[in-house]
Amino acid sequence: MTNDDGIDSPGLAVLARCAVSLGLDTVVVAPREESSGASAALHGAQEGGQLIVEQHEAPGLPAGLRSLAVAADPALITFVAAYGAFGDVPDVVLSGVNRGPNVGNAVLHSGTVGAALSGASLGMRSLAVSLDAAAPEHWDTAEHVAAHALAWLLEHPRSRRTLNINVPDVPRDGLRGLRQAPLATFGAVHARIARSDDDPGLVVRYEGTERSTEPDSDAGLLARGWATASLLLAPYADESETVPGLPGDAGQHR
């Protein structure tokens, strides 16, 4: 288990409870500090060539769970876990619960989704969960949806897919349900670039986007009170079109 909010995020406890309730042997390993926007980067702080790993009790965990803080991006944590860094190689990677949504094509930049996609590319089933608020109040709603999503994932062992879940920050009785959704063509934020004739530097401002323009996308449904589920493919080669070889290539390859 990991996330991009850091080891002290209450979202870790949410997914840990889901995993334990379904009988999974669970280890919590998360960045020592917040790593939002890390995507699938493999950055890590080293001392003498060693990745810094510390015992650190994440808040609210079920009793007896092993909990580690690592000075690394979430995807690097997943990457080294696939090679036995923290014990047995995981069958399932759970990432989140992230504070704030991970919707639309902007999921490319998410550390939470990046960690899950890294796990999928290494043959592990993976689940990323996000709650649509910077300061969430309804973690129990996220836990309710995440438990359902994880149970489905465990019954569908096809590799190289990540199940990306977004949950509105509403009470459970205010949740409209769960809908599978395509990614919006925008994300939770977009950038506005300011240029100056006198300065070659760029000013980048991140602004919220209007979600209502694509009502049936993950972003649009989330804004209307639905939890959303999107199946994401880890990097793969698309062979639906053919890229021609260079002139004179014919017959040179055996």
Disulfide bonds with the S-S distance in Angstrom:
none
